């Protein structure tokens, strides 16, 4: 497995499509940081470590999932970098973009407010 971030996004998307309450994701530093960003934005529920995996609780409003789309932007074959000026709102502010900066992973809004750019990892709405 070369692209663990795409694997994380796919596992969450497949869990939502199958209406699962939780999914297991491989435990890597990048996955942990990405899940922290999603957790602080209240797009996923509790995140717990189970052996060598991470158990992620998926959130639903009534029967609709909180997350409808996960889109991988920067890929191992084509990295996409953005400056602070190039960071745009996702779905008119209803979604988030996750950016890998020199200060760690953060949302696009946080990176823009701190005036730093970086690699655009994914967009979630």
N, C-alpha and C positions, 0 to 999 in steps of 0.2 A: 504494500500500500504506500504510494508516494504522496498522495494529497489527503492528509488526515483532516484538514478543515472541510473539504468537500464531503468527506465521509461523515463528519459530524452533522453537517447541514442536511445531508440525505437521510441519515437516521432519524433526525427530528422530523423532517418532512414526511417520511414513511410512517412514523409513529402517529402523526396527526391524521394522515389519510386513513389509517387503520383504527383511529379513535382510541389509541392506547393511552393509559394514564401516566406511564413512565417508559423511558427507553434507556438502554445501556450504551455508553460511549467509551471508547478507549481513553485511558488516563494519560494525557500528554500535557506539557506546559501550555502549549498554544490552545488546546481545547479547554483547559481550566480557565485561562484568561478570557477566552471568548464567551464561555458560559457565565463568568462573573459579570461581563458587560450586559448580556441578555437578562441576567437575574436583576441587576440594578435598574434596568429599564422595565421590569415586571412583565417580560415576555415569556418567561418560564418560571416554574415554581422552585421547590427545594432542590438543591444539588448536594448529593452525598456520595462519598467514596465507598465502593464495595469491591474488596479484593483489588484487582488490577483495572477495574472499570469505574466509571462514574454513572450513578443513577440520576437521571434528570426527570423531574415531574413536569408534565405538560399541562398548561392552563387552558381552560375553556370558559367562555361566557355563555351560560346556558348550554346550548349544544354546539355553538360556533367556537372554533379554536381562536386563541388570541393571535397566533401567528398564522397568516394565510400563505405567505410566500417567503422563501429563503433563496437568495440569488448570489452565487459565487461570482465575484467580479475579477479579482486578481488571481491568476492561475500560475502554476509552476512554469508553464511554457510561455506565459505572457504576463509579466508583472505590470500592474497599473498603479502609478503614483500620482498623487494630487497635492497641489499646494493648498494653503489655507484659503486662498481666494477662489479656488476651483471647487471647493466642497459645496454641494448643493443639497437642499432638503429632499428627503425621500418621501414620495407620495404626499407632497405638500405638508410635510411635518408629521404625518401619521405613522411613518416608519423611521428606521434608523439606518445609518451606514456605520460600519465598524472599520476603524482605521488603525493600522499599526504605526505608531509614532515612536520617536526617540524616548518618550516618556511612558511607553507601554501601549496596550490596546485601549481605545476609547471610542466613544461615539463621534460621529462627524460634527455634531453641535459642540461637544466639548473641545475637540481639536480646533474648530474654527474660533471659539471664544478664547483659546490660549494662543491663537495665531501660529499653529504648527501644522504641517502637512505630513504625509506619509503614504504608506501603501494601503490602497482601498481594498480591504479583505472581502467584505460582503455587504449586502443590503437585505434588511429584514423588515417586512410589514405584514 
